[in-house]
Amino acid sequence: MNDHELDLALTDFGATRVQPTAPPMLRQRIGTMPLPSNTKRGFLPRIPQWRFQSMFSATKFVVAGVIVALFGGFLLAGVLTQQPSERAVAPASSPTATWAPPSELAIEELAPGVMKATLAGVGSIERSGSKHDFTFDQHGDMWMLSPDGLRRVGDETSYPGPGSTDAYWDLTSAPDGALWAVANGTVASFRDDVWTDAPEFPGKPPASALEVLPDGTVWARSTTRLARLDGDTWTAYRITDEYGPISDSTYIFPGDLAWTLDGSLWVTTCYDYHDDDRGLVRSKDRGGLVRFDGTAFHPAAPPRPLDGCRVSPLASGTDGELWAYLAAELSTLARFDGTDWELSDDPVGIPRIHNPWMVVGFMVVAPDGRLWATGDFGRVLGAFDGTTWTDASVPREERLGSTGSVSNLLERPLRVAPDGSIWVWTLDGYFLVITPEALAATE
Amino acid sequence: MPAGRRMQESEEQRTAAFRQLADQRLDASYRLATAILGDGSQSQDAVHDAVLLAWERWPSLRDQAKFDAWFDRIVVNVCREQLRRSARRPTTDITTQVSLGTPDPAPDVHRRVLLAQAFDKLQPDDVVVLALRHFLDLQLDDIALLLDVPLQTVNSRLRSARGRLRSHLQEQSSDQVPR
C-alpha cells in the first residue's frame, strides 16, 4: 500500500468512525449532571486578567511567579497532608484473629482489618487485560481462572480450559457446588474436576457474563443478547415486546444481572433495537429494570425511573432484598424488600463522591446486610447501612477495581467470600480485603 | 443584597457560563472523541469525563474565549488515557455490526476491518495523531496546538505512526496469505 492508498484508506476508515454530532442522551447527561464546587479544592487562585496586564514587566512577572509558586506549594502541602485521613474502618481489637486467607496469598495490612492480598503470578489487570477472574465456592475455597486454566488458590493443581484462548470474562459458583465460567465466549461448567462445555451461546457477540440462580438455572448475556440455558438448549429473550419474537435482527442491551432469593432474575436494560427495511430502529421503551417471571420479562417498578442506558448496578442480599442504583440524573439507591421499594437519595454520601454519573460502579451485599460499593472510577469503596455511608477507601495512591462503565476490565471485581469478607480486585492485580473483623468493628 | 446571596448568584453564573460553553462544544468534542476512540459509548464517557475535568480546572482558565481549544485539549488527554488502558474489554458497537451486515462492497469492508485491527495495535500517541490528521483532517499546526507540541514533533509522530500502521497492515496481509 503506497502513501496515497494509505491516505485514501484512512479517510474512508475515518468516515465510518467519526460521529459528527453528540447523541441526545449525552447532551442530556452533560446538561443534567451536577457540578460540584470547584473553588474549595486547593486550586491556585484565579488571577484576574487586569492583574496580568499590569504585571507586564519582566521583573514583576518573575516576582509574581515566585509568589504563586510559594503559595501553590503551601496549598499543595496542605492537600497532601489531608489525603490519607478518610479511611473510616475502625480498628478491631485483633483484626486477623479469625480471618484465614489461603496460605498462597501474601498478606499486607494496609489499615486495621483492611488487607492487601497478592497472589503470585497475577499482575496488573490494566497491563495484562482481563485474563483472570476469581470466585469463592460453597465451601469457602477461592478459585482463580487464568489463561493457564482454573486452580484452587492454595492448591498446586491446575485444570486447563475452558475455551482455547486467553480472554476470560466471568467465573461464578453455583449452588450445587459447580463452577461456571464464560471464557472467550465459551460457557462451561466445572464439576468433579472436569470442564463441560455448554452449547454455543446464541448470537454474536459471544457471552461475556453469567448468573446461576439458586435453582441451578444458568443465564448468560452478551452485549446484545440475554439467554437462559435449559438443559442443552439456550433460549434467547427479548426485553420489550415491540418487535415480536427475538431474531437475529433484534438486539437488546442487558446491563447488570442479579437474582433474589425468590428465584427472580433482575436485569437492567437499555433500548431494544431491531434491524429491518427501515434500518436500525430503536424501541420506544428506554429500558430500565426488568424482572423475569418465569416466562417473560416485565418492567419492574422502582418508585423512580431507572435509566438502564447507564449501567445501573444491582445487588441482592441474603434477606431476599434487591438493591438498584438509579444511575440516571437522580442518583438514588433503591432497595426492594420483596414487597416495597425504599429510596435513599444520598448515595453520593460515599465520601468524596459527588457526581452521580461516576458514583456507584459495583455493589455487593455483605452478610450483615450492608451494601458495599465501589465508586468514583474505583477510587472509593464504601459501605451503606441504609442510613449512613462508611468510607473504607485505601489511600489514594492505591486504586480499586474500575466502575460499571461499559469499558470495565472485569465483570465483577467485588465479591463477598463465604466468611463474610469483602474482596475487591484492584487494577494493579492485588486484592483489597475487608476482613469480617473489620466489618464487625464498623457496625 | 446579603453577601451570601451575592456569592450564591456568582456561583450560579459561573456554573451557567461553563455549562453553556460545554454544551456549545459538545458536538465538536464528541466528534473528536469518536475519531480517537472509535466507539460511541466510550466516547460518551470520555466527553463526560472531560467535562468534569474541565469544570475542576475551570478556575484556571483565564480567558474564556480560549475555551474551545482548552477543552479540546482536555478531551484529547482523556481519550489518550482511555487508550492507554489498552487492555480494556473490547466492546461491540452495534452500529458496526449493522453496517457490516448491510450491503457494502466486500473489499471496503475487508479493508476497514484490517485497518481497525491494525489500529488496535497502535500506541495511543499514534492513534491520536492519525485520528486528528486523517479522520478530522486537521492541519499540522492545528494538531501541534492541540497536542501542545512543536510542529516538528507532529510531523515526526505522524510519519512514525503511519509507518507502524503500514507495518501492522503488512503483517496482517502476510498472515492471511498462505506461504
Chai-1 contact restraints between the chains, C-beta under 6 A:
chainA,res_idxA,chainB,res_idxB,connection_type,confidence,min_distance_angstrom,max_distance_angstrom,comment,restraint_id
A,A9,B,R111,contact,1.0,0.0,6.0,A-B,restraint_1
A,L10,B,H134,contact,1.0,0.0,6.0,A-B,restraint_2
A,F13,B,R112,contact,1.0,0.0,6.0,A-B,restraint_3
A,F13,B,L115,contact,1.0,0.0,6.0,A-B,restraint_4
A,G14,B,H134,contact,1.0,0.0,6.0,A-B,restraint_5
A,G14,B,F135,contact,1.0,0.0,6.0,A-B,restraint_6
A,R17,B,G38,contact,1.0,0.0,6.0,A-B,restraint_7
A,V18,B,R31,contact,1.0,0.0,6.0,A-B,restraint_8
A,V18,B,T34,contact,1.0,0.0,6.0,A-B,restraint_9
A,V18,B,A35,contact,1.0,0.0,6.0,A-B,restraint_10
A,V18,B,F135,contact,1.0,0.0,6.0,A-B,restraint_11
A,Q19,B,T34,contact,1.0,0.0,6.0,A-B,restraint_12
A,P20,B,R31,contact,1.0,0.0,6.0,A-B,restraint_13
A,T21,B,D27,contact,1.0,0.0,6.0,A-B,restraint_14
A,A22,B,L26,contact,1.0,0.0,6.0,A-B,restraint_15
A,A22,B,D27,contact,1.0,0.0,6.0,A-B,restraint_16
A,A22,B,Y30,contact,1.0,0.0,6.0,A-B,restraint_17
A,L26,B,Q44,contact,1.0,0.0,6.0,A-B,restraint_18
A,R27,B,L26,contact,1.0,0.0,6.0,A-B,restraint_19
A,I30,B,V51,contact,1.0,0.0,6.0,A-B,restraint_20
A,L35,B,T15,contact,1.0,0.0,6.0,A-B,restraint_21
A,L35,B,W55,contact,1.0,0.0,6.0,A-B,restraint_22
A,N38,B,W55,contact,1.0,0.0,6.0,A-B,restraint_23
A,N38,B,E56,contact,1.0,0.0,6.0,A-B,restraint_24
A,N38,B,W58,contact,1.0,0.0,6.0,A-B,restraint_25
A,F43,B,P59,contact,1.0,0.0,6.0,A-B,restraint_26
A,R46,B,P59,contact,1.0,0.0,6.0,A-B,restraint_27
A,E126,B,R85,contact,1.0,0.0,6.0,A-B,restraint_28
A,E126,B,A87,contact,1.0,0.0,6.0,A-B,restraint_29
A,G129,B,A87,contact,1.0,0.0,6.0,A-B,restraint_30
A,S130,B,R89,contact,1.0,0.0,6.0,A-B,restraint_31
A,P205,B,T92,contact,1.0,0.0,6.0,A-B,restraint_32
A,T223,B,T92,contact,1.0,0.0,6.0,A-B,restraint_33
A,Y251,B,I94,contact,1.0,0.0,6.0,A-B,restraint_34
A,D275,B,V98,contact,1.0,0.0,6.0,A-B,restraint_35
A,L280,B,V98,contact,1.0,0.0,6.0,A-B,restraint_36
A,S405,B,D45,contact,1.0,0.0,6.0,A-B,restraint_37
A,V406,B,S41,contact,1.0,0.0,6.0,A-B,restraint_38
A,V406,B,T91,contact,1.0,0.0,6.0,A-B,restraint_39
A,S407,B,Q42,contact,1.0,0.0,6.0,A-B,restraint_40
A,S407,B,R88,contact,1.0,0.0,6.0,A-B,restraint_41
